[in-house]
Amino acid sequence: MSHPAAGYRVAVAQMNCELGDVEANLPVHRELIGEARSQQADVLVFPELSLTGYDLGERVPAVAMAADDPRLLGLAREAGEMLAVVGFVERIGRGEYANAVACLQHGEVLAVHRKINLCTYGGHEEGKVFSKGQRLTQVSTRGLACGVTICADLWNPGVVHAAMLERPDVLLTSINSATGMVDGDFDDAANWQACLCFYAMVYGTPLVMAHRYGAESGAWFWGGSCIVDARGQVVARAEDGVGVVTADLDMADIEAARFAMPTHRDADTPLVASLMARRLQRDRDA
């Protein structure tokens, strides 16, 4: 691969999924992995549950797979030296499953992130079928440290703060955000952009967000996959439909953004931890 000086090329794969049909979704993944490799991407992010679709309900057990499933390893071989982040249902125990992403490279599963902040509100019922993740995830490729999150993980500021304290160079997130799934007048597209740009600006950390485009079970996934730079500006956005969008990240830009906005430096973790401990104690005493 050739790259910009002191930089990396990150990519999002925007696609739709056949609900509950892993075999139908695998060729789409292979095609988009090949497209991203042809564009010399270092990292490619797929949407949440990209291998299975979202509204699975009782189909969760039928589509679940272990982290070393041959189908994941096959995609890892297709990825080659590129890091590919793919959404799937992970079998974590007898009758227990996680909404997860697999980080694939060189024919191996480097890491699996299980969604921490499950959605069980509005039209979402994840808490009824999935177990919560309990750990943060970070992987590196060619010296690029990548924090990994799934959708509503970003709507828990405490989780994001903890992930950012690990000092990732970039935060990757796979999402499913169908229009109208949140009660009220929640503007999915506008609010997601505000969320991504806010975190990128506050922490001086680029964000790469992969979303779906298309319909499923009467729900509409609006696309809008994008890459936000370290100053909170959208530098690449997918058009409607299926495809790969890339952007180049310059490490010097990240360093400059963090020097100008020293959130990492001034985080004062001991103080925050003590404040949280007091809150927990008040809850116990209530």
VMD Tcl script that draws the C-alpha trace (Angstrom):
set ca {
  {0.00 0.00 0.00}
  {1.06 3.58 -0.58}
  {-0.16 6.22 1.85}
  {0.04 9.93 2.52}
  {3.08 10.87 4.59}
  {2.53 9.99 8.28}
  {-1.06 9.11 7.47}
  {-3.61 6.36 6.99}
  {-6.55 5.74 4.68}
  {-9.80 4.80 6.42}
  {-12.97 3.62 4.71}
  {-16.64 2.92 5.34}
  {-18.66 0.24 3.57}
  {-22.29 1.34 3.14}
  {-24.63 -1.54 2.29}
  {-27.95 -3.14 3.08}
  {-28.46 -6.64 4.51}
  {-30.71 -9.61 3.81}
  {-32.37 -10.21 7.17}
  {-31.30 -13.49 8.74}
  {-29.35 -14.67 5.67}
  {-25.61 -14.75 6.33}
  {-24.88 -16.62 3.10}
  {-26.57 -13.90 1.03}
  {-24.67 -11.14 2.84}
  {-21.20 -12.70 2.56}
  {-20.70 -11.92 -1.17}
  {-21.54 -8.25 -0.56}
  {-18.84 -8.14 2.12}
  {-16.31 -9.75 -0.21}
  {-17.12 -7.28 -2.97}
  {-16.78 -4.24 -0.69}
  {-13.59 -5.57 0.90}
  {-12.14 -5.94 -2.59}
  {-13.23 -2.41 -3.49}
  {-11.65 -0.96 -0.35}
  {-8.41 -2.85 -0.96}
  {-8.31 -1.50 -4.51}
  {-8.51 1.98 -2.99}
  {-5.59 1.08 -0.68}
  {-7.55 1.46 2.54}
  {-5.85 0.57 5.81}
  {-9.17 0.20 7.67}
  {-12.67 -0.66 6.47}
  {-15.76 -0.47 8.72}
  {-19.05 -2.26 7.96}
  {-22.45 -1.44 9.53}
  {-23.74 -3.01 12.75}
  {-24.89 -6.63 12.29}
  {-23.84 -6.39 8.64}
  {-23.77 -10.19 8.19}
  {-27.26 -10.77 9.58}
  {-29.49 -7.71 9.45}
  {-30.94 -6.03 12.53}
  {-34.52 -7.04 13.42}
  {-33.68 -10.68 14.15}
  {-35.85 -11.48 17.16}
  {-36.16 -15.26 17.53}
  {-33.78 -15.79 14.58}
  {-30.77 -14.76 16.70}
  {-29.69 -18.34 17.55}
  {-29.94 -19.45 13.93}
  {-27.52 -16.79 12.64}
  {-25.09 -16.75 15.58}
  {-21.51 -17.90 15.11}
  {-18.39 -18.34 17.17}
  {-15.61 -15.80 16.86}
  {-13.47 -18.36 14.98}
  {-16.22 -19.28 12.51}
  {-14.77 -20.25 9.08}
  {-16.91 -17.58 7.39}
  {-15.28 -14.84 9.48}
  {-11.84 -16.32 8.87}
  {-12.61 -16.35 5.14}
  {-13.40 -12.64 5.21}
  {-10.21 -12.10 7.23}
  {-8.23 -13.75 4.42}
  {-10.01 -11.52 1.88}
  {-9.03 -8.47 3.96}
  {-5.33 -9.27 3.76}
  {-3.28 -6.52 5.40}
  {-6.33 -4.23 5.65}
  {-8.24 -4.20 8.95}
  {-11.91 -5.00 8.30}
  {-14.55 -4.50 11.03}
  {-17.59 -6.70 10.36}
  {-20.88 -6.91 12.26}
  {-22.22 -10.32 13.38}
  {-24.08 -12.17 16.14}
  {-21.56 -13.86 18.41}
  {-22.42 -17.07 20.25}
  {-20.93 -16.54 23.72}
  {-22.52 -19.44 25.62}
  {-25.40 -21.88 25.52}
  {-28.39 -19.70 24.70}
  {-26.39 -16.47 25.09}
  {-25.52 -14.13 22.24}
  {-23.91 -10.76 21.68}
  {-24.35 -7.99 19.14}
  {-20.71 -7.84 18.08}
  {-18.15 -6.77 15.51}
  {-15.12 -8.84 14.49}
  {-11.84 -7.10 13.68}
  {-10.35 -9.09 10.80}
  {-6.88 -9.05 9.23}
  {-4.33 -11.46 7.73}
  {-6.74 -14.39 7.94}
  {-7.30 -13.93 11.68}
  {-9.84 -12.47 14.07}
  {-7.74 -9.93 15.97}
  {-10.47 -8.92 18.41}
  {-14.22 -8.96 18.98}
  {-16.14 -6.04 20.47}
  {-19.51 -6.76 22.08}
  {-22.00 -3.91 22.19}
  {-21.99 -2.41 25.70}
  {-24.98 -0.06 25.55}
  {-27.84 -2.17 24.20}
  {-30.96 -0.39 22.88}
  {-34.22 -1.46 24.49}
  {-36.46 1.55 23.94}
  {-38.71 2.86 21.18}
  {-38.69 0.23 18.46}
  {-35.47 -1.39 19.73}
  {-35.53 -4.70 21.62}
  {-31.85 -5.65 21.82}
  {-31.89 -6.23 25.57}
  {-34.41 -9.04 25.06}
  {-32.08 -11.12 22.87}
  {-28.48 -9.99 23.50}
  {-26.11 -9.98 26.47}
  {-24.26 -6.74 27.21}
  {-20.58 -6.37 26.46}
  {-18.40 -5.63 29.47}
  {-15.10 -4.46 27.96}
  {-13.67 -1.72 25.77}
  {-11.91 -2.78 22.59}
  {-8.90 -1.31 20.81}
  {-6.87 -2.83 17.98}
  {-3.86 -1.58 16.04}
  {-2.92 -1.86 12.39}
  {0.38 -0.55 11.04}
  {0.73 1.54 14.20}
  {-2.76 3.08 13.94}
  {-4.64 2.59 17.24}
  {-8.34 2.02 16.53}
  {-11.01 2.22 19.24}
  {-14.03 0.09 18.36}
  {-17.66 0.82 19.28}
  {-21.14 -0.21 18.15}
  {-23.98 2.29 17.64}
  {-25.52 3.20 21.03}
  {-22.15 2.77 22.76}
  {-21.71 6.38 21.57}
  {-24.92 7.46 23.31}
  {-23.43 6.64 26.70}
  {-20.94 9.49 27.29}
  {-19.26 7.55 30.09}
  {-18.43 4.70 27.72}
  {-17.07 7.11 25.12}
  {-14.96 8.93 27.71}
  {-13.49 5.64 28.93}
  {-12.74 4.58 25.34}
  {-11.10 7.92 24.56}
  {-8.91 7.67 27.67}
  {-7.23 4.73 25.90}
  {-5.91 7.35 23.43}
  {-7.08 5.78 20.14}
  {-5.89 7.53 16.99}
  {-9.35 6.97 15.50}
  {-12.68 5.71 16.82}
  {-14.57 3.25 14.59}
  {-18.30 2.74 14.96}
  {-20.79 0.48 13.20}
  {-24.43 1.53 13.46}
  {-28.04 0.61 12.63}
  {-30.30 3.63 13.04}
  {-33.60 3.24 11.25}
  {-35.80 6.31 10.97}
  {-38.53 6.44 13.59}
  {-37.09 3.80 15.95}
  {-36.69 6.40 18.71}
  {-39.90 7.85 20.15}
  {-40.75 11.51 19.57}
  {-39.26 13.82 16.95}
  {-35.74 12.38 17.11}
  {-33.90 13.38 13.90}
  {-31.66 10.36 13.36}
  {-29.41 11.73 10.63}
  {-28.91 15.19 12.12}
  {-28.45 13.93 15.67}
  {-25.95 11.27 14.65}
  {-23.87 13.88 12.83}
  {-23.98 16.14 15.89}
  {-22.91 13.23 18.11}
  {-19.97 12.23 15.88}
  {-18.74 15.78 15.31}
  {-18.99 16.63 19.02}
  {-16.87 13.69 20.16}
  {-14.31 14.18 17.38}
  {-13.89 17.86 18.25}
  {-13.82 17.41 22.04}
  {-11.26 14.60 21.99}
  {-9.28 15.55 18.87}
  {-10.02 12.09 17.51}
  {-11.40 11.25 14.05}
  {-14.51 9.06 13.90}
  {-15.40 6.58 11.16}
  {-19.11 5.65 11.04}
  {-20.59 2.92 8.83}
  {-24.37 2.73 8.40}
  {-26.86 0.90 6.21}
  {-28.88 2.19 3.29}
  {-32.19 0.51 2.51}
  {-35.28 -1.11 3.98}
  {-35.79 -3.98 6.43}
  {-39.07 -5.19 7.96}
  {-40.74 -1.89 7.13}
  {-37.92 0.19 8.66}
  {-35.77 2.60 6.62}
  {-32.02 2.91 7.15}
  {-30.96 6.30 5.85}
  {-27.28 5.74 5.02}
  {-25.12 8.78 5.70}
  {-21.97 6.77 6.46}
  {-19.21 9.29 7.07}
  {-15.71 10.10 8.26}
  {-15.16 13.03 10.65}
  {-11.72 14.56 11.18}
  {-10.02 15.49 14.45}
  {-11.54 18.99 14.44}
  {-15.09 17.71 14.10}
  {-15.53 18.34 10.37}
  {-17.15 15.79 8.04}
  {-14.50 15.08 5.38}
  {-16.22 12.22 3.53}
  {-19.82 11.05 3.27}
  {-21.43 8.20 1.34}
  {-24.04 8.92 -1.28}
  {-27.29 6.96 -1.23}
  {-26.83 3.29 -2.06}
  {-24.05 0.74 -1.69}
  {-20.37 1.60 -1.88}
  {-17.07 2.45 -0.22}
  {-16.00 5.95 0.84}
  {-12.47 6.76 1.98}
  {-10.55 9.60 3.61}
  {-6.91 10.10 4.56}
  {-6.03 10.77 8.19}
  {-2.92 12.87 8.88}
  {-1.33 12.17 12.26}
  {0.00 15.74 12.38}
  {-3.57 17.05 12.19}
  {-4.58 14.85 15.11}
  {-1.63 16.04 17.18}
  {-2.44 19.69 16.42}
  {-6.11 19.22 17.30}
  {-5.25 17.59 20.64}
  {-2.74 20.31 21.49}
  {-5.37 22.95 20.79}
  {-8.10 21.07 22.72}
  {-6.25 19.10 25.45}
  {-9.19 17.03 26.69}
  {-7.05 13.90 27.07}
  {-4.37 15.76 29.00}
  {-6.81 17.48 31.35}
  {-9.23 14.58 31.86}
  {-8.34 14.31 35.59}
  {-9.39 10.68 35.87}
  {-8.89 10.47 39.67}
  {-11.29 13.38 40.19}
  {-13.90 11.93 37.82}
  {-13.58 8.53 39.51}
  {-14.10 10.08 42.94}
  {-17.18 11.96 41.76}
  {-18.63 8.78 40.30}
  {-17.87 6.88 43.51}
  {-19.81 9.49 45.51}
  {-22.75 9.17 43.14}
  {-22.71 5.38 43.48}
  {-22.60 5.65 47.24}
  {-25.58 8.01 47.27}
  {-27.49 5.52 45.11}
  {-26.68 2.73 47.55}
  {-27.76 4.85 50.52}
  {-31.02 5.97 48.90}
}
mol new
graphics top color blue
foreach p $ca { graphics top sphere $p radius 0.5 }
foreach p [lrange $ca 0 end-1] q [lrange $ca 1 end] { graphics top cylinder $p $q radius 0.2 }
display resetview
